[in-house]
Amino acid sequence: MAPLGKVFDLSKCARPNILALQPYRCARDDYKDDGTNILLDANENAYGPGLAIANVAEAKGQTSGVQIDLLGLNRYPDPHQEELKQLLCNFRNTKVHTTKSLSPRNLFVGVGSDEAIDALLRCFCRPGRDKILTCPPTYGMYAVSAQVNDLQIEKVPLNTADAFSLRPGVINERLTADPSIKLVYICSPGNPTANLIRKSDLEQVLNHPTWNGVVVLDEAYIDFAPEGSSLAEWVTEWPNLVVMQTLSKAFGLAGIRLGAAFTSPEIASLLNSLKAPYNISSPTSTLACLALQAENLAVMKNNKQQILDQRERMLTQLPRIPGIGKFLGGADSNFLLVEILDRAEGGKPCNEIALALYERLAESRGVVVRFRGKEFGCEGCLRITVGTEKEVDRFLADTGSVLGDLLKHRHTVNGGAAEDKKEQEANGILA
């Protein structure tokens, strides 16, 4: 008898939308970290976790005073995470002791914001029938999750003529014309654009008179924006708003994978009903609760201020390097989006030079940033995470050196070609 495997055909067995899936990629798919690289590609907090550890470098591999109940790992974690949810609400509440304050009933917590992104799609969208709307350039996982769930994507690009602002009028026209759009994903501060969305623009979408759908505001980088920028409390006023946040960025806890979605109690109940029973591990919950204690919040805020100081330094010093163009978008996050030009002065944004700079920095200098030149409105752009003072020192020095060499070589090659052409024309070779 022939083995059953001989009749197996993956191309006909797997779902077509999964076979066509292009997974989310990052710079570290190209450049693995060997422990010596400067990693300015993934918008992580280079100052480490927001925990009261005397010396993060010395604490690696040690207990560092953070207590995890290893003996309790034989038990399933709390499926409801009430303590963690309350601490998250305490952190975001400004309207304390009012009927409009956030409570654990307003929260879903998941494995990073990515679980919330996917859970919302599964909750509100019918595979093969419904759609989502995104505003490129934006975070890539919205599209990946949509394809996994067999959903089409409508796109209303951000306004490149106005610092990548939202276009609420165009969004509302699309929502009016197509009721199969069930979710609108908006990133604020934007990724890779680093700008806050105007509150009035968001209100205009939320106030749509006929559309029956959900607006999802992704605030992963909100703590790097000016104080009071978060709109988490708006979910107590708007029943169709979800505000996603994470401990991966300002809190420096990307490794524990903890995301939160603030929303109405009714939507939160749906999300909590469809999640895996024990989606948040006990170690993750313990570390997240620790990070939200007053002592550790002070550490987080201190680390954040150092990042903001280095961001200001990059805004001032990076444009002094020949071949660096404009910053696009805004400066409300822990990264910046900057143009790389084809000439030292007066040039145009150039993908060829930007990609070469990205590759040379990683391969010859061990400095990993992110090439974003293929994104809408981002021609010739690199996205650069703000690092520590020493990392920014090295980034600025290496960028000046490598970019200078690239532009010098380009000028030599282009100049040589021009001279050859003149000589050929003089000799009658070219008509």
N, C-alpha and C positions, 0 to 999 in steps of 0.2 A: 504494500500500500504506500502511495506517495505521501511524503510529509505534508501536513496541512499548510505549512508555511509557503508551499509552492503556489498556492492559489491566492495568497494574500497580495493585494495591490494597494499600497498606501495611497496612491493618487486617487483611487476611487473610494477608499474607505474613510479617509479624513474629510472633515468639512472643507469645502472649497475656500472659504474665507480664511481658514487657518493655514491652508497650504500656501496661500498668497501673502501671508503675513510677513512683514519686515519688522523684526524685533527692534525695540528701543536700543540705540547704540550710544556709547559714550567714548570720550577720548582714550580711556584706559582699555578699550578693546584694541586700540592700536599701540598704546604704550603702557606696558605693565609697570607697576611701581616696584622697584627693587629696594625701597627704603631710603634711597638717596635723592629721589626726584623732588622737585618743588611742585606741588599739585595745586594749580590754579585753574582747574577745569570744571569742577563739579559743584562749585558754590558751597563748599563745606566751611565750617568754622575752624580756621587754622590754629586758633588759640586753645582748642580742646573743649572738653565737656564743661558745661556750667555747673561744676561741682566743686565744693571746697576742698580741693586737694592741693597741698602745699607746692608740689612740683610735679606737673603732669608727666614730664619726661621720666622722672625717677619712679613714678607710680606705675609705669607700664609693667605688667606681669606680677604686680603685687596687689595686696588687698586694698591698700590706700585708704583704709578707714571706711570704705563703702561695704556694708554688710548685706550679703545675699544669703538667704536661708537655703543652703545647698541640700540640707536634709529634708526640706519640704518639697523638693522637686518631684517626689513620687506622687504628689497630689496635683489634681488639675487646678489651674488658676481660677480666680474669680471671674465668672462669665459676664458680670455686670460692671465691674470697675467703678463702683460708686465713689470711692474715695478719690481716685484719680480724676474722675469727671468733676467732682466738686472743686478740687484744686485748680483745674483748668478754668472753671467758671470764676473762681475767686480772682484769678490772674487777669481775666478779661473784663470783669464787671467794673464799670465806673458808676453806674446808677445803683449803688448799694442800698439795700433795704427798701426797694420799691417793687411793685408788682411786675415791673418790666425787667427785673434782673434775670440774668441767665441762671439756670439750674441744671442739674444732671439730666433732667428730662429733655433738655435741648441738645444733647450730645450723643454722637456715635464716635467711638474710638476704634481705630483700625491699624493694620500693619502699614504704616506710612500713609501719606495721602493717596497713594495708588490704590489701596483697598477701597477707600471712599469713592474714588473716581469710578472704579468698576462696579461697586455696589449700587451707585446711583443709576448707572446704565441698566443694570439688571432689574432694578426696581421700577423704572419708568419707561423703558423702551422695549418694544417687541422686535425680536431679531428678524431681519429681512424686511421689515416694514417701516419702522420709525427712523428718525434722524436726530443728530445733534448738530449744534452750531458752534463753531470755534472762530477765533479772531487771530489769524496768523500775522506776524510770527508769534508762536506760543509754545507751551510745554508739549513735548512730543507724545507723552503717554495718553493724552486725550484721544489721539488718532489711533494709537495701538490698541487701547481698550475698546474703542468703537469697532475696530475690525474684528477683534476677538469675539465681540458680541453681534457681529454681522449687521452693523448699522452704517448707514450712509452719513457723510459729513457735509454740511453746508458751511461755506466759509465767507465771512465778511472781514476782509483784511483791515488791520488798524490803519489809521490815517498817517501815512509817512510824512505828509506835509505839515503835520501838527504834532511832532514828537511822539508818534505812535499812539495817538489818542483813540478812544473808542468812537465808533460811528453809530450811535444809538438809533438815529433815524433810519439808516439802511437796515440795521438789525430788525427793527420793528416792522419794516416793510416785508422782510423775509418771513417773519413770524406770522404776519397777517396772511401772506400768500400760501403758506404751507403749514397747516396744523399738525403734520406728522413730525415736525421738529418738537421734541419733548424737553430737551435740555440745552441751555446756553452756558458754555464754559468761558469764564473771563478770568484772566490772570492779573493780579494787582498786589504788589509790583509785578510788572510783566517779566516773563522769562522768554527771550533773552533781552528784553528792552529796558528793564530796571526802572520803569516809571509807574507811578500810581495812576489808577483810573479815576477820573473825576467823579465825585459822588453824584453830581447832577446828571451825568451820563448814565450811571447805573440806575438811578431813580427813574429815568425815562423808560428804560427797558422794563423795570419792575412794574411800572404804571401802565403797561400795555393794556388797552381796554378789552381785548377779546381773547388773547392767547392763553391757553391753559397748559402751562409748562413751568419748569423750574430753572431758576438762575443760579449757577454755581460759581461762587467767587473764590478763587484760589489765592489765599494769603500766605503762602509758604514763607515769603521773605518780609512779612509785614513789620517785624521788629527792627528792621534796619531803616524803616521809613520814619518820618517825624512822629513824635509822641501823639497818640490819639488818632492814628490813621486807621486802625482796625475797625471794620464794620461788623464785627461778630455780634454786637448787641442789636444790630438791625433785625436779626432773625426773630426778635420778640415782637416786631412790628409787621414784618412781611412774611406771610405764611408760605410763600413759594421761593424763599431764599435759603441757600446753603452756603456757609462760609467755612472753607477748609483751611486748616493750619497744621503745623508740624513742629516737632521738637528737633528736627534734623539740622536746622540752619542756625538761628541765633543761639539756641541752647547747646549746640555742638554735640548732639546726640544722634547723628545719622545712623550709627551702628545699631541702635536699639529698635529702629523702625517703628516709630509711634506717631500716628497722625490723628487728627480730630476733625470732626465735621459738626459745626454748630448749625442748628436748624430748628424748625418748629417741633414741638413734642410729637406731632402726628407723623412727620417724615422721619424723625429720629426713631420712633417706634418701628416703622417699616424697616429701616436699615438694620436695627438691632435684631429684628426677627429673622432676617435673611442671612445674617453673618454666620460664620462657623461658631460653634458654641463657646470655644475657649481660644479666641483669636489673638488675645494679648497674653504673652507668656508672663510668668511670675517675675523673672529677672527684669524684663522690660517694664512691668508695672512698678516694681520697687524703685528702679532708677528714675523713672518718670516722676514718681511722687517725690523723691528726694530733690530732683531738679526744681520742683515748684515750691520748695520750702524757702523761707525768707533768706537764710544764710546763703543758699545756692543761687537764688535769684540775684543776689548782690554780685556774685561771681560772674553770672551770665551778663549782667549789665556792664560790668567792668570790661569783660572781653569784647562785648559789642562796641563799647566806646573806643577801644583800641582799633577795631576794624574800621569804625567811622573815621578815626584820625588818619588811618592809612588810605582810606578811600579818598579823603580830601587831598592827601599828598599825591596820589596817582592822578587825580583830576588836574592838579597844578603842574606836575612834573612830566607826565607822559607826553603832553602836546609839544614839549620842547624838543623831542626827538625828531629829527628830520624823517619825513615819510609817514608820520602819524597824522591822521586827519581828525575829523570831528568825533565827539562822543554822540552817539545816537540815543534816542529815548530819554532816559532820565538818570538820576543818581540816588534812587531810593532803596537800593538793595546792597548786598555784599559783593556785587560784581558790576562791571562796566562793559558796555558794548562800544567798541571803537573801530573807526575806519583805518585801513592800511592803504596807503596811496602808491601809485605806480612811479612817482617821482618824489624827490626829497622835498620839493616845494611846488605848490600849485598843481599837484597831480590830481588824478581821479581815483576813487576807490577801485581796488584791483584784487579780484579773487586769486589770480595767479601769485601775486606777491604775498597776499595774506596766507594762502595755503603753504607757500614755501617757508614763510616765517614760522608758522605753527609747527611744521615738520622739523625745521632746523633747530628751533628752541628745544623741542623734545629730544631729538636724536643726538644733538651735539652738546647741549647745555643742561639737559635734565630738567627743563622747565616746561611743564605741560599746561597749556591753555586750551581753549575750545574754538575751533574754526566754525563760524556760523554763516559763511558767505552764501550758502545755498538757500538760506531762509528768505522769505518774502521781505523785501526792503532792506536787506542786510548785506548787499554786495560789498565784498572786500572787508568784511568785519570779523574781528575776533572778540569773543566774550572772555573776560579776564576776571577771575575771582580775586577779591582783595585778600592778601595774605598777611603774615606777620611783618613787622618792620624789616627784619633781615630778608625775608622772602621778597618783599617789594624792592629792597635794595638790589638784590640779585636780578630780579625780573627787569627792572629798569636798565641796569647795566648791560645785561645780555641782549635785551631787545634793541638797544641802541647799537650795539656791536653787530649783531646778526643782520638787522634791517639795513644798516649802513653798507655791509658787504653785498647784500642782495641788490640794493639800488645801484651800487657802483658797478656791479657785474652787468645789470640790465642796461645801464647807460653805455657801458663799453660795447656790449653786443649790439645794441641798437645804433650807437654811433658808428661802429664799424660797418654795419650793413648800409647805413646811409652813405658813408664814404665810398664803399664798393659801387653803390648805385650811381653816384656822381661820376666815378671813374669810367664805368661802363657807358654811361650816356655820352661822356666826352669822347670816347673811342668809337662811338657810333654803334655800339653793340645793342643798346636799347633804343627803340624808336621814341 
